[in-house]
């Protein structure tokens, strides 16, 4: 709903004081990283990352340096000429992150971004996500069904800290809401970095 891919039955979606409930997906200035990463297989890493900027009409003179900076930030600088099939799962995820972040979104939505990774790589990418958030200061909404992931301590930057979600809403600050603890079947963990 936040991304605009599904319309709410009622209520409003307010971002930074602006009602975005009826704003078109491409006008919300949100980044989205899908569980499957949704990379374009026929495009190189560089082309994948540049895609959103090209769609926004950013000229090549500005596009190149921004893409290169983002690839360096996610530690993929030398891999710009490769195709997604030539990358590991963690590298593909970092391409998806770079593609979402290069447009400088107001909020980055991450839909189960670590679920396709093995345990070791998942731990590394948690650290990487936290590093990127701290470096860029971008608000991130991280959706997960993994209770251990939902409870990872994160130092908020300019926000009010972690939130637990339930029934499609942020219920309260902290790690759980009344009646929904991390060990209860109804727990639905969400986190904003």
C-alpha positions, 0 to 999 in steps of 0.5 A: 500500500505504501508503494501504491501497488495496492489501494487501501480499502479506507483511510489514508497513507501520509508521508511527511505530512502529505496524503499520498493515498491517491498519488501515482506509484511513479510520483511517490518518490519511493524506492522498492527492493523486491524479495526476488530483486527484480533485476532486468536480466538483459541489462548490465549492472550499470544499466540496471542501476541507471534505469530509474534515473533514465526514466526520470530523464536525467542526462548522461552527464549527471547519470554516470557519476551518480550511478558510479557513486552508488555502485561504489557505495554498495561495493560493486564498482568493478562489476558494472559491466556484468549481467545479473546471471553472473552475480552471486545472490548478495551481489544481485541484492546490492544491485537492487539496493543501488537501483532503488537508492540512486534515485534518492527516494524519500523512503526505501521499502524492502520486501523480505530482501534477505529471504533468498540468501543463505544464513551467512550472507543474510548476516552480512547483508543486515550489516550492509543495510544498516551501514547504508542507512547510517551513511545515507540517512534514508528512511527504510521500511523493512518487511520480514517474517523472520522474528530474529531479523525483526529484533535486530537492534538498530540505531535510529537516525532522526526517527523514533526507533523501531516499530511493530506492525500488525493488521496493516498499521504501525501499532506502537514504538518498541518491539511488540504491541499488546497481545502480539509479542515476538513469540506469539503466533499473531506477531507481525514484526516491522521495522523502520531504520 
